[in-house]
Amino acid sequence: MTGKHSRLQELKRLIPEVTPQQALDLQGRGTVLIDVREPDEVAQGSAEGAERIVRGFLELRIEDTIPDPQTPVIVMCGGGTRSLFAAENLRQLGYTDVRSMQGGFARWKEEGLPVHVPRVLNALERERYGRHLAIPEIGEQGQAKLIDSKVLLVGAGGLGSPAAYYLVAAGVGTIGVVDDDVVERSNLQRQILHSDSRVGMPKVESARKTLTGLNPLAEVIGYPQRLDSANVQEIFEPYDVIVDGSDNFPTRYLVNDACVKLGLPNVHGSVFRFEGQVTVLWPGRPEAPGPCYRCMYPEPPPPEMAPSCADAGVLGVLPGVIGLLQAVETLKIVLQLGDTLVGRMLHYDALRARFTEFKIERDPECSYCAEGASFPGYIDYQHFCSAAAS
């Protein structure tokens, strides 16, 4: 008997083995099933509910997946051999209840047990997003979520520019951009999606050129139109998250109302001179619903109380800070990671280099998002639009 076969027989004596059906039964009682096959093997399918850790990274990542070494574990490979060696390594790391699955995934599939065909990254995606794949909280499954996600940016201006850059760079697969404006030279002090050579070009077209140049894998969809009550719902419906970078109150209320109606998270940001703020407005969140924009401001203020950036001015780099925070919150929502800014407003004072957090309460009497409230409909604040335009 060769050394390899002798070692394999020794492992079979040391490592308990279970059949695929037994593995399924144990999985239903809390045992964790680990699939240690390579990505190209997993692309053909994996056991439903299995955790996937490539054999070469098992020792590095197992504690992130299973922090308690007392947790029962079953290791699965393609045919039942690699899983024995992997199980031995887990026992050496201190895992006390480790078994190997006989016959591997081939036998699991032959027996007609539940199979999930995961979203597997191709070679180009793995190269581009490699730094994300190295983060246990993201990994290949998280990156697949980003690639399959759809995020809509309202505005390709100061806030939309940095948010769009980093969302596309991070791998968000579909980015929608709504903006009916054209590039002006006065935009370029802060709107980094655009360039001097594109003055006069529609902003959505300029944004598409920049973003697809950064990441050709992304699909960028432009909506060169002003949002209004007639088109807002149709535009919003295909998307998972809305990033509001608008600079006027009529659009903010329209964005809010559509997000409330559709149950979408609204990642809201605004800037004024040397100050900015960001929050996540999400009354439709399944767990612990948050407030909406109307919970803070039930109606728009008078036009003279709400100067635009053109009237009041804004430090050019400030939208970069707030737009990046909006991108961070968006990625957290898509990846279902961390504690988002639902119910909290983060305020940034650039002159004092200070962040301040404020709590935002949901208004139980809110006419739009209160529990049991009937949706009142969309409102076009035309008088306010006219004032802002003038």
C-alpha positions in Angstrom: 0.0 0.0 0.0 1.5 3.4 -1.0 2.0 6.2 1.5 -0.9 8.2 0.1 -3.4 5.3 0.3 -2.1 4.4 3.7 -2.6 8.0 4.9 -6.1 8.0 3.4 -7.1 4.8 5.2 -5.8 6.2 8.4 -8.0 9.3 8.0 -11.0 7.1 7.3 -10.4 5.5 10.7 -9.9 8.8 12.5 -12.6 11.0 10.8 -16.2 10.0 11.1 -18.0 9.9 7.8 -21.7 10.4 7.0 -23.8 9.8 3.9 -25.3 12.8 2.0 -28.7 12.0 3.5 -27.3 12.0 7.0 -25.5 15.2 6.3 -28.8 16.8 5.2 -30.5 15.6 8.3 -27.7 16.9 10.5 -27.7 20.2 8.6 -31.4 20.6 9.5 -30.4 20.3 13.2 -27.8 23.0 13.1 -24.7 21.3 11.8 -22.7 23.5 9.4 -21.9 22.0 6.0 -18.7 23.3 4.4 -18.0 22.9 0.7 -14.3 23.1 0.1 -14.3 22.7 -3.7 -12.7 25.1 -6.2 -14.9 27.9 -7.7 -15.1 26.2 -11.1 -16.5 23.1 -9.4 -19.0 25.1 -7.3 -20.2 26.9 -10.4 -21.9 23.6 -11.4 -23.9 23.6 -8.2 -23.5 23.2 -4.4 -25.5 21.7 -1.6 -28.3 23.9 -0.6 -27.3 25.9 2.5 -23.6 25.0 2.4 -20.9 27.4 3.3 -18.3 27.7 0.6 -14.7 28.0 1.5 -12.0 27.1 -1.0 -9.8 24.4 0.4 -6.7 26.5 0.1 -8.2 29.2 2.3 -10.0 27.0 4.8 -7.6 27.5 7.7 -7.6 31.3 7.2 -11.3 31.8 6.9 -13.0 29.1 9.0 -13.0 31.2 12.2 -14.9 34.0 10.4 -17.5 31.5 9.2 -17.7 29.3 12.4 -16.2 31.2 15.3 -17.3 28.5 17.9 -15.0 25.4 17.6 -17.7 23.4 19.4 -20.1 23.8 16.4 -20.7 20.5 14.6 -19.2 20.6 11.1 -19.4 18.4 8.0 -16.9 18.9 5.2 -17.8 18.2 1.6 -15.7 18.0 -1.5 -16.2 16.6 -5.0 -15.8 12.9 -4.2 -15.1 12.5 -0.5 -11.3 12.5 -0.4 -10.3 16.1 0.0 -12.9 16.5 2.7 -11.1 14.0 4.8 -7.9 16.0 4.7 -9.8 19.2 5.3 -11.6 17.7 8.3 -8.3 16.6 9.7 -7.0 20.2 9.5 -10.1 21.5 11.2 -9.6 19.1 14.1 -6.0 20.3 14.4 -7.4 23.9 14.7 -9.5 22.8 17.6 -12.8 22.0 16.1 -14.2 19.1 18.2 -17.0 17.7 16.1 -15.9 17.3 12.5 -17.1 14.8 9.9 -16.5 14.1 6.3 -19.3 13.4 3.7 -18.9 10.2 1.8 -19.0 10.5 -2.0 -18.9 14.3 -1.9 -21.1 16.5 -4.1 -21.2 13.9 -6.8 -23.1 11.5 -4.5 -25.2 14.3 -3.1 -26.4 15.2 -6.5 -27.0 11.6 -7.6 -29.3 11.1 -4.6 -31.4 14.0 -5.7 -30.7 16.2 -2.6 -31.3 20.0 -2.7 -28.8 21.7 -5.0 -28.2 25.5 -5.3 -26.4 26.8 -8.4 -24.6 29.9 -7.0 -23.6 33.1 -8.8 -19.9 32.5 -9.4 -17.6 35.2 -10.5 -15.7 34.9 -13.8 -11.9 35.3 -14.0 -12.1 39.0 -15.0 -14.5 39.8 -12.1 -12.2 37.9 -9.6 -9.2 39.9 -10.8 -11.0 43.3 -10.6 -12.7 42.7 -7.3 -9.9 40.7 -5.6 -9.6 43.1 -2.6 -13.3 42.6 -1.8 -13.0 38.8 -2.1 -10.3 38.9 0.5 -12.7 40.4 3.1 -14.6 37.6 4.8 -17.7 39.7 5.3 -17.9 40.2 1.5 -16.2 37.4 -0.3 -17.5 36.0 -3.5 -21.1 35.8 -2.4 -21.1 39.5 -1.3 -19.5 40.6 -4.5 -22.1 38.7 -6.5 -24.8 40.6 -4.6 -23.1 43.9 -5.7 -22.9 42.7 -9.3 -26.5 41.7 -9.3 -27.7 45.0 -7.6 -29.3 48.0 -9.2 -28.8 51.5 -7.8 -30.4 54.7 -9.0 -28.6 58.0 -8.6 -30.9 61.1 -8.6 -28.6 63.7 -9.9 -25.2 63.5 -11.7 -23.9 66.6 -9.8 -21.8 67.2 -6.7 -23.1 64.3 -4.6 -23.9 62.0 -7.5 -20.4 62.2 -8.9 -18.4 60.7 -6.0 -21.2 58.3 -5.2 -21.3 57.0 -8.7 -17.5 56.7 -9.0 -17.2 54.4 -6.0 -20.3 52.4 -6.5 -19.3 51.5 -10.0 -15.7 50.8 -8.9 -17.0 48.6 -6.1 -18.9 46.5 -8.7 -22.5 47.6 -8.5 -23.7 46.0 -11.7 -26.4 48.5 -12.8 -26.2 52.2 -12.2 -29.1 54.4 -13.2 -28.5 58.2 -13.5 -31.4 60.7 -13.6 -30.5 64.2 -14.6 -32.0 66.6 -17.2 -29.2 69.1 -17.1 -26.1 69.7 -19.3 -22.5 70.1 -18.2 -21.6 73.7 -17.4 -18.2 75.0 -16.6 -19.3 76.2 -13.2 -20.1 72.5 -12.3 -16.5 71.4 -12.6 -15.4 72.8 -9.2 -17.2 69.8 -7.6 -18.9 67.6 -10.2 -16.0 65.3 -10.9 -17.9 63.0 -13.3 -17.5 65.7 -16.0 -14.7 67.5 -17.8 -14.1 70.8 -19.5 -14.3 69.1 -22.9 -17.9 68.0 -22.2 -19.3 71.4 -21.5 -22.8 71.4 -23.1 -23.1 67.6 -23.1 -26.0 66.1 -21.3 -24.8 65.1 -17.8 -26.2 61.5 -18.1 -24.1 61.0 -21.3 -21.0 62.5 -19.6 -21.6 60.2 -16.6 -22.0 57.2 -18.8 -18.7 57.9 -20.6 -16.8 58.3 -17.3 -18.3 55.4 -15.4 -18.0 52.8 -18.2 -14.4 54.0 -18.8 -13.8 53.2 -15.1 -15.6 49.9 -15.1 -16.7 48.4 -18.5 -18.4 45.6 -16.6 -21.1 48.0 -15.3 -24.3 48.8 -17.1 -25.0 52.6 -16.9 -28.6 53.6 -17.7 -29.2 57.3 -18.3 -32.5 59.1 -17.8 -32.1 62.6 -19.3 -35.3 63.9 -17.9 -36.7 65.8 -14.9 -38.4 63.7 -12.3 -42.1 64.4 -11.9 -45.2 62.7 -10.6 -45.8 61.1 -14.1 -42.4 59.3 -14.4 -41.0 58.8 -10.9 -42.5 55.5 -10.1 -41.7 53.9 -13.5 -38.1 55.0 -13.2 -37.7 53.9 -9.6 -39.3 50.5 -9.7 -36.5 48.4 -11.2 -34.0 49.6 -8.6 -32.9 48.2 -5.2 -31.6 51.5 -3.7 -32.1 55.1 -4.5 -29.3 57.6 -3.8 -30.7 61.1 -3.6 -28.2 63.7 -4.6 -30.7 66.3 -5.7 -30.2 70.0 -4.8 -33.9 71.2 -4.6 -36.8 70.5 -2.4 -39.4 69.5 -5.0 -37.2 66.6 -6.1 -36.4 65.6 -2.6 -40.0 65.3 -1.7 -40.8 63.4 -4.9 -37.9 61.0 -4.2 -39.1 60.5 -0.7 -42.7 59.8 -1.6 -41.8 57.3 -4.4 -39.4 55.5 -2.0 -42.2 55.3 0.6 -44.6 54.0 -1.9 -42.3 51.4 -3.3 -40.6 50.5 0.1 -37.1 51.4 -1.2 -34.2 52.7 0.9 -33.5 56.4 0.2 -29.8 57.3 0.9 -30.2 61.0 1.3 -27.5 63.6 1.3 -27.3 67.4 1.2 -24.6 70.1 1.3 -24.5 73.9 2.2 -21.4 76.0 2.0 -19.1 74.2 4.5 -21.6 71.7 6.0 -23.2 68.5 4.8 -25.4 65.7 6.1 -26.3 62.2 5.2 -28.9 59.7 6.4 -30.9 56.7 5.2 -34.6 57.1 5.0 -36.4 53.8 4.9 -39.9 53.3 6.4 -40.2 50.1 4.3 -37.3 48.4 6.0 -38.6 44.9 7.1 -36.9 45.2 10.5 -37.1 48.3 12.6 -38.6 50.7 10.0 -37.1 54.2 10.0 -38.5 57.7 9.3 -39.0 59.3 5.9 -38.1 62.8 4.8 -41.6 64.1 5.6 -41.1 63.0 9.2 -38.5 65.7 9.5 -40.0 68.3 7.1 -43.7 67.6 6.4 -43.9 70.3 3.8 -41.4 72.4 1.8 -40.2 75.6 3.3 -40.9 79.0 1.5 -38.5 79.4 -1.5 -36.6 82.3 0.1 -35.7 80.0 3.1 -34.0 77.4 0.8 -31.2 78.8 -1.3 -29.7 76.5 -3.9 -26.0 75.8 -4.2 -25.7 78.4 -6.9 -27.1 81.0 -4.5 -25.4 80.0 -1.3 -22.2 78.4 -2.7 -20.5 75.2 -1.6 -16.9 74.2 -0.8 -15.9 72.1 -3.8 -14.6 69.1 -1.9 -17.5 69.0 0.5 -19.9 67.0 -1.8 -17.1 64.5 -2.1 -17.2 63.7 1.6 -21.0 63.4 1.7 -21.3 61.6 -1.6 -18.7 59.0 -0.5 -20.7 58.5 2.8 -23.8 57.9 0.6 -21.9 55.3 -1.4 -20.7 53.6 1.9 -24.3 53.4 3.1 -25.5 52.1 -0.2 -22.9 49.3 -0.2 -23.9 48.3 3.4 -27.5 48.1 2.4 -26.8 45.9 -0.7 -24.4 43.7 1.3 -26.7 43.6 4.4 -23.7 44.6 6.6 -23.2 46.8 9.6 -25.4 49.4 11.1 -26.9 51.8 8.5 -27.9 55.4 9.2 -31.6 54.6 9.4 -33.0 56.8 12.2 -29.7 58.8 12.4 -28.5 61.9 10.7 -24.7 62.3 10.3 -23.7 66.0 10.1 -20.3 67.1 8.9 -18.8 70.5 9.7 -15.8 70.9 7.4 -14.5 74.1 9.1 -14.4 72.4 12.5 -13.5 69.0 11.1 -16.3 67.5 13.2 -18.9 64.9 12.7 -22.1 65.1 14.8 -24.8 62.5 15.0 -28.5 63.3 15.5 -31.3 60.9 16.1 -34.3 61.1 13.8 -37.6 59.9 15.1 -40.3 58.5 12.9 -43.5 60.6 13.1 -46.4 58.4 14.0 -48.7 61.0 12.4 -46.8 61.2 9.2 -49.3 61.4 6.3 -47.0 59.3 4.1 -45.2 56.7 6.2 -47.2 56.3 9.4 -48.4 52.7 10.0 -51.7 52.2 8.2 -51.5 55.5 6.3 -53.0 55.5 2.8 -50.5 56.9 0.2 -51.8 60.4 -0.5 -50.3 60.6 -4.0 -47.4 62.4 -5.6 -47.2 66.2 -5.5 -45.3 68.4 -8.0 -44.4 71.6 -6.2 -44.4 73.6 -9.3 -44.3 77.0 -7.6 -41.2 75.9 -5.8 -39.6 74.6 -8.9 -40.2 77.9 -10.7 -38.7 79.8 -7.8 -35.6 77.6 -7.8 -35.2 77.9 -11.5 -35.3 81.6 -11.4 
